């Protein structure tokens, strides 16, 4: 047996230290890459996919058009139209200051920096577009489109914008919209920065109906944020439309009749409380507010000494002057302190409490009964009436007719006015009521203050026999498919039990204020319809403020009042008008109401269909109207209430 020689064992190769170190490093790096890839691809997959898509895909919110507003005959007053807006997404602009500078230059509009800073301060989400300029004109649109490559992050957006078709007409009723602020977003759900919201008037009151529901688009954009295509869309839902109770033709006639004079006019349907016209002058154009108020325009409006933003129809409070005498008559006849046979002697004033309370007619009216006292507005007669009634009974009746309290109309900041009583003075001034103060109250002066809307409601109650309806300006609300969302029916706030003979007596006297000899409201007389009314001239300052020149500055002149309803026995319309510092109610406010009544009966002819015209427009009656007016003018130096 042969034995093979034993081979020597081969040595195991040794790895050089540098190679081992390099290999370990490679393994470590690959491990880190593997861990990182696992983290990115597995653990963060959903988040990173969302971020990647966000650079390419944007969710664009589409604002819904607000509902339209129509008059009672379904004629449009407010509509929504497309507006071209410039929007900026700062995250898409690599060099934001340069982009902003170019944008301001192309638009010819400063303030982009302020808009961007303001949006970011309000907690704007990333990639949320910032509207930097609204309502671009055609040249601005072309400029942005032509320089799109120089404006990364900037794009055009078409949004719904509010348009008020008749400018200033019924501005205080219609109101205006504006961009929602942080406080409003905190108290209302579903609003985002840049949204439009009602700020004033019916735009604010009916916001839940007018607003609609926003839609959305999923859009693909390029590297600079330009829209490429729409991937998916959720349609918006327009807001509901509103049909108002006002008549456009009558509203226009009332605005024209009042002209540029400061004051207010309210016309009501006395059988339902529907507002047929509501005017407050001076006015403003609601369109200047938009979603972002122009600062210069806002300063101009807010600093105007005539206060055009104040709704004088519901927020203006004035002493009613001699229109208040109608209430005295009704109260006195029902309380038994006055009868149709009552009479007092008017020598031109009444001595009471160590002073003379003058009548507007210096030479006096002589012996005068109730009917003539209302027709010629004798102050002395109603001084006596007030003394016998007392301030508390006057106050009780005034409040029964809705004076000195809010009417409940759904408009902003309605004022209640004031009807004084002895208890009120004790609480307010810690003083007792003095009987002499009642004389001023009896002729609608002193502490008494009312709004034009309250006086229109009062005239309507005299016309309909004592039914107080809640004033309403919305007839119905329609969904976009024309289905009725809400329908407004008359709401009776109070139904007074009044003596029909008393009310008939008062209405007869008011009819002679307009149509009888010596009546102070003859300049509202109509041919074809019997108008019943009452003039009033309310002092702004007392006799002691009379300057030596014998003439007060215009801003301290008396306020002119006129209340009316027609036809006398079956009234279709009741009106109250006040003209600030207008002087004589019969010569200033009565013609305004006359023009409105004339237009109303042209639109809604009375039974029989006879043409209705303002008597003063006819040559046959012009001279008699002038004579009646001249007879009513007080002598120089008389500053107590007159009509």
KOLDOFI-223000 format. One record per residue: x, y negated, z of N, C-alpha, C, CB in turn. Coordinates in steps of 0.02 Angstrom, whole numbers, plus 50000, padded with zeros to 5 digits. Glycine has a CB too. Layout:
<nodes>
XYZXYZXYZXYZ...
</nodes>
This chain:
<nodes>
500435005950000500005000050000500454993950000499514999950062500254989549951500674983649945500374977849983500764981649872500794974250012500574968150047500774962050007500864967750119500244957849997500404951649962500684946550011499784948849927501114942649987501394937550033500864932350050502014934150001500854930150107500364925150132500544918150109500324925250210500014914950077500134908150053500074903150110499634906349996500474898050100500424892650149499764888850140501034887650142499404886850195498764883050191498874876050163498434882450261498374873950119498434867350087498224861850137497994866950022498574856450137498424850950185497804847050164499034846050189497374845150212496754841150199496964833950183496264841250260496714831350125496924824450107496674819350158496664822650036497074814750174496904809450222496684803050185497514807950269496114799850211495874793550181496274787750210495104792450195496474783850165496874778150187496434773250227497194774550126496674770250278496284765550320495944759850281496724762550373496274756750233495924751350196495324753850158496404748050147495404760050131494834762750093494264764450140495044769050053494414767050198493894768650247493514762450270494194772250307493894757250281493574750950303493114748150249494114745750321493364748550187492954746050131492324750250123493354746050066492394756750130491804761150123491284759650178492014768550127491524758750238491054757250293490694750650282491434756950360491074745950254490774739350240490234739950186491314734350217490374743950135489884744950082489254748150109490174749150025489354753350151488774756750181488364751950224489014762750223488714747750262488364742950305487954737950264488854739250350488274735550210487924730650168487314733750135488404727750114487414739850109486844743250077486294744650128487074749850045486494746150188485984747250240485594740850255486314749750305485964735350258485624728950270485144727350213486134723350277485374728650151484934727450094484314731850099485294728750028484424738050119483854742550124483354740250177484094749650141483624738050235483184735550288482814729350265483594733950351483194724850231482884718650207482334720050155483414713950177482494724750110481994726550059481384729650091482294731250008481494733750142480924736850177480494731350210481174741850230480844726550241480484721050274480084716950224480984716450312480404715350166480064711150117479534714950079480574708150069479694720950058479234724650014478674728250052479634729549974478824730150113478324733950150477984729650203478644740050182478394727050249478094723450306477794716750286478614722450360478144712950242477914706250223477604706150154478484701450225477404711850128477164712050059476564707450047476974719250042476064707850090475464703950080475594696450085474924705950130475984694550137476114687450147476514684550089476494686250212477034688050067477464685450014477104685549947478104689550010476674690349937476274690349875475814684349872475864696849869475544682749931475094676949934475484670549920474754676550003476084669949948476484663949936476704663449863477104663949981476874669049833477064668949763476484666849719477324675849742475904669649734475314667749696475154660449705474724672049715475304657749765475134650849778475544646049735475244649249851476154648149718476554644149672476284644349601477274646549673475904649649586475644650449519474894649549515475824657349493474544651349570473814651149571473584646549627473504658249580473154641949611472884637249661472134638149667473054629849641471884637149727471164637049739470944629749739470964640549806470564627849689470354620849681469624620149702470454618549608469504615849751468824614749776468474609749731468844612049850467864611349711467474607149666466904603949705467194611249606466924597249710466404593749747465734594149711466594586349759465204594849749464534595149719464274588149707464054599149765463924587049652463604580449641463064579149694463294580149570463034573049718462514571249766461844570749730462674564449801461314571749768460644571449740460474564449715460124573649790460034563949667459834557649638459304554349683459554558549567459204547849673458694544149710458234540649660459024538849759457584541649668457084538849622456604534349660456704544449586456264529949623455724526049653455084530249652455614519249615454534527549675453914531349682453644533849615453384527149716453844530649560453634532849493454164537149459453474526749450454624539549499455154544049476455624540749426454854550349445455764534349437456264530849397456914530649436456024523649378457484532349404458114532949442458354526349469458644535949398458584526449532458894520749564459634521949578458534519049630459794528149596460484530149611460614536649575460604530749689461184537149541461364543249507462104544949521461234542649432462314550649495463014552749501463294553449431463074559449541463884550649421464214550849355464934553249364464184543949320465254555949310465944558249316466424552449327466144562249254466934553749368467464548849380468134552149370467404545849453468584548849332469264551349323469704548849381469554549249255469974553649418470404551949475471104554649465470104554749541471604550849489472294553149489472444556549555472794547349476472664562949552472814566649613473544568849612472344572849621473834569449671474534571249678474614576849729474954565049701475014582049709475204587349755475944586349770475054594549725476124583549827476834581949841477304587849836476894578949910477054593949852477484599849850477724601549779477114605849879477354599149729477544600549660478024595349632476924600949616478164590049669478604584749646479284585549679478304577649662479794587249638480464588249666480764581849694480934591049612480634576349661480884569849684480274565149694481394566749633479954566049751479324562649764479364555049759479074564549832479874551649787479904544349781479924541949709480514541749817480294545549666480324543649596479644544549562480864547649560479314550049578478654551449548478154546049570478404558449569478164544249633477704539149658477844532449624477774538349735478474530749616478654524449583478394524349511479414523449585478504529849474478254530049405477494529749404478494536449370477174533349450476434533449451476144526549463476194538249506476434522849510476194516049522476294511549461476554512949583476854512749426476994508649367476504510149310477714509749343476364516549299475914518449244475184516449259475954525949232474994516749323474304515049341474204507549352474104518749404474754503949363474684496949381474344496249448474304493149328474494500749493474144501049558474644502549613473584506449556474694498049661475114499149720474714502949773475374492449748475074505649820474734508949876474754516449874474034506749879475084519449824475114526749821475484529449882475464529049756476024526149901476414528349959475974528450021477024523649970475564523250030475134522950089474624528650089474764516150092474344530250029473854535650025474174542350043473564536049954474774543550018475124549850032475284550350107475764550449990475544544850135475714544950206475104545850250476074538450226474554542550231473944543150270473674550250269473414538350244473684553350209473434560250203473854565050245473434562450131474504564150245474944568650283474854567650358475674567650263474724561450378474614560050450473974563350475474584552550462473484564250431472844567150451472854574750450472294564550406473444577650444473494584950447473304588350382473064587550502473504585550326473344588450261473674595350253473564583850204473304600450231473604607050220474094606850161473054612450207474594611250160475064611450103474684612850037475594616850114474924609649984474654610349917473934607549910474664617649897473704604049961473054600749956473134594349915472744599150027472774593449859472854587449818472664581149856472444588049755473034575849844472894569249874472654564649819473534566349910472064561849827471804557149778472124550349790471024556549782472504548049739472874541849747472544535949711473584542649722472104537449664471744532049629471114534849599472194528749573470554531549614469904533849590469654529349534469394534049648469214532149493468894528249441469374525349391468504522749472469814529449362470304526949313469954524749250470824532449296470194519249221469934517249156470284521149101470014509649145470064520149039470314524148984471074523148974469944522448920471324517148980472034515948971472454519649024472184508348974472204519749085472564523349138472564530849126472264521749206472004533449101471964540549085472464542349031471244542449062472504538248978472974539548923473684539148948472864534448866473834534248992474514533449018474734539649057474554527249064474284542449099474474548449137474564554449091473944550049189474124555249042474184560948997474824560448955473574561348951475004554448933475584553548890476244554648928475584546548859476244553548993476854554049033476814559849082476984547549070476454565149063476354570649110477004574049131475894575749079477484574549084478124577849100478534573749149478524579149037478424567149150478784562849197478454562549266478844555849169477874565849272477494565349334477324572349361476844561349323477834576249380477684582849409477274582149473478334586749423476764586349479476334586049538475734581549529476714583849597475704577649474475154573049462474694575949409475424566049440474054575349420473564577849371472934573549374473394585249383472524574349323471874570949320471344575649347471704568649248470874572849383470324576849410469674573249397470424578149486469184576749373468524573849360468074575449420468204576549294467844570249455467444571249515466794567249508467824569049578466264569249544465634565449542465694559049583465054569749569465464553549554465494547049588464794544049590465994542249553464644540449645463984537449654463924531149612463864535749728463354530249580463224524349540462544521549558463264525949464462534515149578461914511749597461704507649536462014507149661461164509749505460984507249438460804499949437460424511249411460564497249492460334490349492460744485849539459604490049513461374487649550461814483449588461574482249659461914476849554461424475849675461244473949742460534475849762461324466649750460134478049715459424479249729459324484549783459064481249665458934482649834458764487249890459384490249923458314492849866459944486449924460574489149950460514491250022461124483949942460154487550063460114489150135459684495350147459834483250174459234496850101458844502950107459234508950079458174502150069459534508150020459894513649989460524515350028460064511949917460884510250053461504511350089462074512750042461424517050137462584516150067463174517650027463534523750055463654511550023464004526350015464404532050035465134529950043464334537849984465534534250072466244532950080466604539450095466374527850136467264539050099467664545050113467584546950186468404543850096467494553350199467394555750267468034554450307467214563250267467944552350370468534551150413468604556850463468464544250449469124556450503469284561850549468734562850601469944560450584468464557350627467934557850678467314561350649467744550950705467144559650587466554562850556466684570250543466374559250491467294571950524467444579050512467404583150576468144579850481467564579950633467534583450697466824584950718467884579350751466344580750697465654581550718465214584850666465364574950737465484585950605465094589150552465484594950523464904584050497465154600450514465484606350486465484606150410465154612750512465994609150380466014609950308466304604250270465334611150284466574599150304466864593450269467624594150270466644586750301467934591750216468664591750211468884584850190468914597050162469514583450202469794576950185469674575450111470544576750202469444569350097469304567350029468574568050010469714571149982468174571750051467464572550035467094565950043467154577950081466544565450007466104559550010465554560850060465814557949940465374555550098464854556250149464464549850152465154557950218463814550350168463404544350176463604540450237462664546250180463694533950229463924529650283463374525150311464504525450259462884523450269462394518450290461754519450250462674511150281461194517350279460554517650244460334524850233460604514050178459924525750181459664532450168460214537350148459134532250114460774534750121461334539050105461574542650168461914535050073461564539250225461764542450288461204546550318461994537150338460604543750318460034547150350459884553750315459414542650349459924553850249459754559850211460364563850189459344557850150460924562850222461544566350204461454573850199462084564750254461114577250245461054584550239460704586750175460674587250299460244582550149459894584350088460274582250025459194581150088460574576350026460894573649967461564576949952460994566249976461894579750001462584581849993462684587549944462854583950059462314592849948462434598749906462984603049934462614596549835463164608449897463674613249919464234613449869463374620349928464854612749893465444612649849465564619649820466064610249887465864619749760466064625949728466824626549729465804626249656467094630949688467824631849686468054635049622468044635949745468684634049606469004637049548469674640049569469094631849491469824645849541470484648849549470854647449484470454656549564471354643149486471684640949424472424642849425471614633449415472694644049365473394645549357473754639149336473514651149305474314637749369474694631649355475404633549335474694626849416475744628749302476444629849284476904627249339476604626449216477544626849323478044625149374477964618149402478734625849347477654613649364477564606749388476854605449410477764601849334476464610749418475794609949444475264608349392475784604649494475424608849327474924607449276474454613349268475264605649210473824612049258473334617349250473434620949183472624614449254473444627649187473504631649126472834634849107474034637049136472514638049155471864641149140471494642549205471964647749099470844643449198470414645049255470334652549257469714641549249470514655549314470474662749322469794665049347471014665149368469514661149393468874663049423468524656749448468974668149482467864656749448467504650649467466884652349507467314646649404466774648249560466154648549599465794641949588466304649749677465214641949556464884635649539464654631849601464284637049494464674625149595464414620949649463664620549644464724613849646463344618149699462614617249699462454609949712462274621849751462154606449664462004599249674461534598149734461694596349611461574592149761461134590349817460414589249794461384584149851459964589049842459254587849827459144580549810458804590049886458654579249768458494572449748457934569749793458274572149674457924563049799457444559749843456994555149803457814555849899456354555649814455864551149784455634546349838455264555049752455764539949829455594534949879454884532449871456084529149876454664528849922453994525849920454004518949886453704525249990454594516049878454624509249850454474509449775455314506049863454204504049751454064503149680454604498649651453354500249668454954501049600455514497249571455294490449546455814501149513454724490049512454484483649485454334478749542453864484649442454014481249594453834476949650454464474749688453354480449698454944479349696455574477749729455934472349690456004483949736455954472849624456294467849583455934461149588456314470149510455274461249590454894454949596455024451649664454144456349588455074455649717455204452949783455914450049788455104458349837456394453549759457084451049759457134444449721457574456249729456794444149664456804438049624456454432349659456484439349556455894433749692455514428549726455914425549784454854431249751456264429749821456654427349878457284423649854456854433049924457544425549796458124422149767458744422849810457964414849759459124417449814459754417549851459674415349924460264413149817459064414049945458954411650013459034417450063458254408550020459314415950121459394421050173458714422550204459894418750228458554428850210457914430750239457754437850223457364426150214457114439650232456904446550221456164446650201457014450850284455984451950166455284453150148455154460550151455114450250076454594462450183454394469450188453674469950165454484472150261453534474650119452854475950095452684483150112452784474650018452104484150143451874490750165451194492450135451834491050242451064498850130450384501250117450044501750185450384508150078449544497650200449244497750267448844504050282448794491850275448754508350231448364514450242448794520650249447884515350184449444519750247449894525650254450554523950288450034528550186450744517550290451394515750318451964516250268451544519950377451814517950205452334518350154452614511450139452064521650090453284511050135453614504750117453614504050042454334504450146453314498650018453264497349946453854493149921452614493849929454114488949964454704484849948455034482750012454504478549905455694482650012456074480450070456674476550045456294486450115456694470050062457214465550037457554462250096456924460349988458214461950093458604458150141459114454150101458954462750193459124447650113459594443250078460004439250128459214438550030460654437850113461014439950054461164447450056461664436050047461314450149997461414457249990462134458749969460924460149940462264464949950462934467149928462844472649878463364469449989463374474249843463364479749794463634485949827463784477849730463224491149838463474497249871464034500649833462904502149881464084499449768464584502749728465294500749745464464501449657465394495149780466084492949796466394497349850466084485649819465984501249886466264505249940466574511749913465724506749992466194515449873466464521649846466724526149901467014520149797467194530449882467484534949932468034531449971467764541249898468334526349943468864522749978468724515249969469574524649951468594511650023468404504650020468994500350000468114502350088468884495949952469404491149934469474486149992469224487549867470084485450017470194481250076469994473950064470914481550098470164471350006470004464349992469254463349990470324462049926468904468049959468174467449955467864468050024467894472849907468134472650065467864473450133467964467150174468194479450167468554464150169468684457950207468214452450185469424455650198468094452050120467644446950094466934447850121467634447150018466694454050123466014455250147465954454250223465784462350128466444456950260466394456750333466504449650360466904461450364466884445550323467024438750346466514433650321467714436750326466054435750279465554431150252465114428550308465124434650197465064421850318464654419250373463914420450365464774411850379463694422350305462984423850294462814431050311462784422350222463304435150328463214442050351462804446250302462874442050419463064447350241462684451150192462594458550210463024450750126462994461250255462934468250273462374469450324463584470850301462104464250354461564464950403460894465850367461544458850450460524470950387459854472050360459364467750400459664479650363459204461950373458774457350409458064460050418458754450750374457854464650376457174467250382457084471350445457014471550321457604474950467457544479250526458004477150583457694486350507458524473250568459014471250619458984463850635459704473050596458654459950594458594452850607458014451550654458494448950542458134447950709457594446350756457504438750757457764449050828456864436650752456694429550746456074428050788456574427650671456014421950813455374420050843454844419850788455424413150880454254422650799453754423150745453384416650732453264428450762453454411650775453094405450764452344406450764453304402350698452004402750723451264402750725450944409050698451004396950687451324413650666451024419950647450794423750710451524424250607451084422150767450914425350831450214423350854451434423550884449954417850827449294415450849448734420450831449144408650817448854424450779448364429550762448294434550820448564433250696448854436350850448834440850908448464437550966449544442850929448604431050979448254427451033447504427951023448474420051036447284426850961446564426850947446264433750960446434424850874446594439050937446334445850947446324447451022446774450950910446864445851057446894447351129446364443351167447584445751156446304436851153445824432751189445114434951178445904425551168444934436751116444254438951101444094445551135444154439651025444574450151139444454456551171444464455951247444974461651149444854451451274444894450651347444344446151374445574447651366443974442951330443424438651353443634431651373443074441851409444264429851364444484423151380444374418351322445234423151399444124421051267444004417151206443394419951171444624417251159442984415551143442404417751104442404413851038441744416751142441954415950994441914412450930441654405350939441474416250881441364403950999441104397251011441594392851050440444397651050442164395651069442654391851108442934386051067443234396351132443044380451100443334374751066443744370651116442784370351033444254367251089444684362951130444814356651090445344366551150444954351351127445114344951095445864344351087444824338951136446074342851026446784342051011446934334750994446994346750952447254331151039447444324151025448134323550993447414320051089448444329250980449134329250954449634332151002449334322150936449384334251061449834337251111449444339051173450404332451127449784342551219449484344551282449974342951339449294352051282449734338951388450134337451447450064343151496449934330651480450634346351512450614352151557451294352851590450424358751519451294353451655451914354451692452404348651684452244360651669452144342551688452564336551686452914335351618453084336951740452624338051566452904336551500452354337651447453524340951484452454334751389451984335451335452204340851287451894328751298451754345551274451874350751223451494348551160451634357851247451864346951109451574343851050451244348951004452104340151012450784346550966450514350250909450904348150848449734348850900450954352550798451344350850739451054344650703451374356750690450394343650712450074337850680450044332250732449364339650653450454327250723450544322050773449884318550789451044316950750449464317250738448834313850750448294318450779448574310750687448434324850785447974329550815447454332150767447644326450874447074337150791446544340150750445844338350776446624347650750445794334550830445144333150859444874339350893444654330650805444214339750900443894345550930443914351250879443164344050952444204356850900444314362350852444104368950883445054362550830443764373050843443564379750865444064384950840442864381350840443924391250855444384396650840444534397250765444114403250866444014397350725444114398350653444564392850624443444398450616444404386750639444794381150613445494380950644444434374550625445554383150707446204383150740446684387950704446124385150813446414393650681446834398350644446994395550575446494405250638446494392850541446574390250472447094384650471445904387850444447034379950518447474374150518448044374850567447084367850533448074380650602448624382350647448724377050702449264383250608448174375550737448214370550791448584373350851447504368150810449134370150870449524372450927449154371550993450184368750929448814365851001448484364251064447954369551081448164357251062447574371651030447064376751041447384383051071446694378450976447954385051044448264391251066448674390351129448694394151012448854384051147449134382851213448604384751265449354375451221447994382251255447454383851301447314391451302446804380051281447314394451244447194401751240447714405551280447194404151167448344403551272448884406951308448834406151383449544404451285448644400051405448584398851477448054403351508448404391451490447494404151473446954408251499447114415751497446304406851460447504417751447447684424851443448234426551494447924426551373448734422351499449324423851541449824427951502449104427451604450444427351522450984430451483450954438051485451654428151509450714440951540450714448251544450194451351499450594450351616449614448251494449114450951448449324449851375448424447751461449644444251362449914443151294450424448551278450234436151287450874449851326451384454951316451084461951306451854455151374450564463451343450234470051337449944470951267449684470851390449604465851242449304466451175449834466451120448814460651164450354462651131450884462551080451194469451074451424457351099451314472751129451624479351127451144484551099451854481451196450494483651110450004488151079450034487851003449294486451103450204482050977450264481150904450974482450879450054474050884451404485050923452064487050901452584481650901452024489850834452424475750927452914470350929453374471150989452554463450931454004469350980454484469951034454724477051047454194467251096454624481450999454864488351005455044491150937454334492851039455464496150936455664499050872455074502450838456234504050883455054501850772454504504950735454624512350723454414501450668455244514550730455404521550719455634523050648454824525750735455714517850606455954519050539456644522250541455974512450498456764526850495457394530650497457954526950460457294537650467458124521150485458674517250459459144515350516458424510850422459744513350499460254512150549460114506050592460924511350516460214506850657460264501250705459664496550703460884497250691459064499450701458464495150704458444491550772457814499350694458274485150771458234481150832457514480950858458494473950819457434480950924456754480850951456434474050956456764483951019456844468750957456554462150971456384461651045455924460950929455964456751062455804455651133455124452351140456344451351166454714455251184454094452151206454154451151281453454456551187454184444851304454314443651376453694444951419454554436551386453814446851480453294447351532453594444751596453044454851540453174443851646453424441351710453904446351742452834439851758453754452851734454194457951762454874457951726453864464851756454854457051660455474456851621455914451151646455334455951546455634445251657456034439551678456314440651748455624433151676455924443851791456154445151858456764449951857455594448251901456744454851813457304459451808457904456351772457094465851772457754452451721458294449751679458644443851712458014447651611458264439251740458554433051767458484432351843458234427151734458144437151874458014436851946457624430451964458684437051986457164428651919456754422651929456024424351915456994416851883455584420251943454874421251930454684417951863454434418451987454114420051838453864417151775453464410751792453414422251736453614405351755453264399151765452694398451714453744393051760452094396451735451534396051688451674391851626450934393151724452084386651633452234382451574452594386351520452644376351595452964391651539453324395551490452844399451444453794400451524452234400551469451744404251429451544400351367451134405951471451574393651371451374389651313451824390951254451394382151331452464391551266452934393051211452804399951183453654392451235452674404851228452544411651205451914411851162452464416351265451404407951180450764408151144450834405951072450264403651179451324401951056451424399850986452044403150955451494392050982452244408950985452774412850955453464409950962452634413850884453584406451017454244403351029454514405851095454194395451029454984402351123455274404451186455674410851179454734405351238455524415551224455904421851224455674426751171455854425051291455114425351138454824430151090455284431051030454124427851068455414437251010455774438650949455534445250919456544438950962455474445250853455214451150817455624452050753454454450250800455544457850722455854459050657455334458250602456184466150655455554456850541455074456550485454694463050476455444454850421455004468750488454654475150482454094475550533455134481050490454214473350595453684473450645453104469050624453964471150713453244463250595452704458650575452324461450515452994451850558452654465050470452294468250415451834473650443452794471350364452074477350493451664482450525451074479250561452094486650573451194473550593450654469950627450124467750577450934463950665450334464950521449854462850470449464468750444450214459350412449784474550436449444480550413448914482850464449944486150400449064482250529448584484250580447984479650582448924484450648448104473150571447534468550568447104470350508447774461150562447424472350453447054473950392446654480450399447534474550333446944485550431446614492150433446204493350496447124497550426446174488450541445754489050600446104491850661445184493350584446774492250661447124494150722447484500750720446654494250777447604503450660447974509850655448704508150640447674514450598449154510550685449864509350675450194515550647450204507250742450414515050584450764520450551451524519550559450574520850476451874525050562452604524750561452834522750492452914531550582453244517550486453484515550419453934521050390453864508850423453794522850328454184528050294454394525650225453784534550289454994527750204455234525750138455374531850094455864521550144455274537950119455374544050079454694547250065455844549050116454564548150001453934551349981454014558949981453704548849913454544561349948454684568449948455414569549929454224572249899455664575649946456344577649929456294583849885456774579049993456634583549827456584588849777457244592649772456394585949709457194599249767457784603349754457984602549681457644610849770458604604449662458814603849592458354607249542459504606649584457984612449564457524615849519456824612649520457464623249537456784606649550456174602649556455674605449606455844602049488455874610349645455444612649698455464607649756455654619549722454904606949791454854602049846455174604849909454114600149858455684601349934456014603349996455664600450056456754601149995455444594250050455114590850105454624585850077455634587350152454034585550106453524580750085453324576650146452904584450054453304570050137453134565550192452404563650189453584559150191452054564850243451354562850248451294557350301450894568950267450754553350299450684547850347450714550250420450034544150335451054546450461451114548050532450804542450573451864549050553450274543950609449934538950650450274538550718449174540650659450564532750733450904531650797450414529650851451444526350790449904525750832449414523350881448784521250845449694517450924448224522650876447574520650848447204516650901447154526950824447184510050893446874505650942446114505650933447144498550936445774505150990445044504450988444884497050990444694508251048444734494150933444614487050926443904485650904445104483850876443644480050924442964477950906442954476050832442724472050951442564479550790442544477950719442344470750705442074482550683441884467950746441664461050735442244456150749441064459450780442634457650800443214453350815443704453450757443554455650880443864459450732444344459950678444084456750614444524467250666443444457350603443154454150544443194446550550442414456250535443084443950610443124436850622443834434250609442904435150694444324438050633445024436050624445224436350550445494440450666445004441650516445164442250444444854436650403444934449050418444244434750422443914429150387444324422750395443194428150413444564421550456444954415450467445614415750429445084414550543445924421550428446554422250390446444421350315446874428950404445854423450291445704422450221445644414950205445054426050201445374411150252445314403850241445984400250250444794400950287446464403450285447144400550287447414399850216447614405050330447234404650174447474404650105446984401250057447604411750082446334402450067445844400450017445404394550038445414406150000445384392850102444944387650125445254380650122444724389150195444834375450129445104368650130445524367450193444524363550127446104364450184446534363150240446954368950263446144360750297446884374750230447274380650249448014379650236447024386850212448424382050282449144380850276449494385650228449464381250344449134390950205449454395850161449184395650090449374402650189448944389850068448614389450002449064391349944448344382549992449714390849953450174392149897450274399649885450834388849910449914403849921449914411049907449254413249877450074415049970448824408549861448154410149836448184413549768447724403749832447774418849760447734422349697447054421349665447864429849707447054421449599446434421349562446244428649546446494417149495445694430949575445474437849564445514442249625445874440849509445864440149677445924444049739445934439249798446574448549739445564441049850445564436849911446154439049955444884437449949446614434449966447194435650009447054432850078447834432549978447214436650130447174434250199447884433650225446744439150244448034428050259448714427150282448764422350340449134424550225449374421350364449514416550417450224414050409449404419750487450284407550410450944404350405451254403750475450884397450372451904402750475452254401550538452894397750525452404408250574453054393250570453684389450566454004389750636453564381950543454554393250640454854394650705455464390350716455054402050710455474386950773456044382650790456674386650803455874378350850457224384150779457874386950796458164383450857458364386350736458054376850862458264372950921457674368750944458884368350904457704366551006457164362551034457224355151018457144363551108456744351451042456714344251028457314340551056456074341351056457584342951112458144339451143458774339651099458294342551211458804344551053459394345051010459344340550949459484352150988458804336650945458704332350887459224326850885457994329250889459624326450831460134321150826459824314350814460624322750770460214309250825459964302350817459754300950746460484297350839460054304450698459894303250627459184305550610460384306850583458884309650653458214312050638458194318150594457814306650607458774320950575458794326750531459304331750557458974324550458459074337950564459514343250588459944345950532459104348850620460534348650549460934352150497460524358050469461604354750527460674359850408460284365050374460264371550413460564366250304460834373450444460844379850479460454379850544461564381850494460194373950565459774373550624459054371850607460054368350672458894371750543458214370350522457764376150542458174369050446457104375050541456624380150563456604386050515455924377050569456424391950542456314397850501455594397750474456444404450542455514399550411454864399550379454584406650377454904396550307453954407450401453624413950403452974413850362453474415950476452814419850336452134420850310451984428250312452064418050237451404429950342451164436850340450504436950303451074439850413450364442450268449754442650227449564449750213449864438750161448934450650191448694456950164448154455450113448434461750221448044460150067447544459150015447354465949985447824454349959446734466449959446174461749967445954461450041445584463849923445594456250058445434455050128445064460850161445024448750134444554463550129444134468550161444364475750150443434467750137444724477050096444964483850083445694483350062444534487450027446114481850110446804480050095447184485950065447154477650158447584484350014448024489149982448764487749999447924489049907448904481650021449604479750033449624474650090449934476849969450124475350133450254470550187450984468350182450094473650258451104461850193451764459050183451954454450240451794455250116452594454450256452884449350301453514446750268453044452350372453604440150271454184436950241454454431650289454024433950172455104431550299455424426250337455994423550296455674428850406456064416950294456624413650260456984409550313456374409050201457614411450324458004408050375458114400750357458684411650385457974396350407458084389150398457714386650337458824387550393457144389750322456754387950263456284382250273456374393750238456174380250337455724374650350455004376850357455774369550295454574373850318453854374850324453644381550295453484369150289453324385850335453114392450312452634392150254452794396250367452174387250255451684386750202451974384750135451154381850221452504380650136452784378350073453374382450050452994371150081453674386550094454264390350075454134397850072454824389050125453854400750125453754408050127453114410150091453734410450198452584406150096451944408050065452004408949989451414402850080452344404449952452404405549880452784411949862452754399649848453274413749903453654419949891453184425949896454234420749941452784426149949452304431649958451784431549902451954431150026451584425549882451094425049827451354428249763450924417849815451984427149747452274430049686452294437649691452974427349674452454440249750452484447449759451784450549753452794449249827451284447249784450604449749779450344449549707450134445549824450514444249671450314443849601450594449749561450554437149571451234451249572451544456849536451234463449557452294456949548451074464249621450774470449644450114471749609450674470249720449694466749605449034467849575449054468049499448554462449597449604465949469449714467249399449884474649389450274462749370450254477549435450444484549431449874489149453451054485949474449504487049503448954491049531448324486749534449134493849602447974485949477447404481349475446864483349526447094481249404446544478349555446004479849603445394482549566445804473449642444914484749604444304487549573443984482249529443804489849628443764484349471443484479649423443974477949368443254473349458444634478549383445144477649332445224470449308444984481849275444984465549344445064458549323445794456549330444614453849366446044452449283446744450349287446854446049349446954446449224447424447049382447594443449443448184438949429447744448349502448114432449446448664427649437448724423349499448544423249374449314420749509449434416149564449104409549548450194415149576448684407149593448284401149579448724395149563447834399649638449294394649596449724388849585450034388749515450274388649637449984394449479450244394549410449754391349362450384401749389449134390249383448624387449338448574379949348447934390849351448544376449294448524369149297447914366649334448544366249227447374370649331446744368449362446794368049437446184373049342447254372049466447304372149539447954369249565447224379149564448404367449519449064365149540449014358849583449494363749480448594354149563448544347849600448254348849669448134342849562447754353349676447454354549742447954357949789446834358849736448374362449760448884365749801449384360749826449224371249763449574355949784450054350749803449764346449858450254346549742449124344749851448804340549902448784344049969448094338749880448604350549966448574354350029449244354750063448294361350017449764355650023450444356050051450654349450081450944358249998450514344050045450704337550071450364335950136450534332150020449734338150143449374336850205449674340550264448644338750197450034346050249450314350050303450994347750325450354357150281451304343050289451984340950306451964336650369452304337050248452364338250419452334334550482452694327950476452644338650539452524323350518452874316950517453594317750541452514311850561454024313150519454724313350539454784312850615455124307750506455234316650642455354316450714454974321550753455194309650740454534325550721454164330650756454544337150751453454331350727454734339950808455144346050806454824351750845455824344650833454224351050868453884356750896453614360950839453304354550944453394367150854453184371750802452644368750759452954378350831452704369750693452184367450647452174372250588452324360150623451664371850547451574376650493451484373350426450994381050507
</nodes>
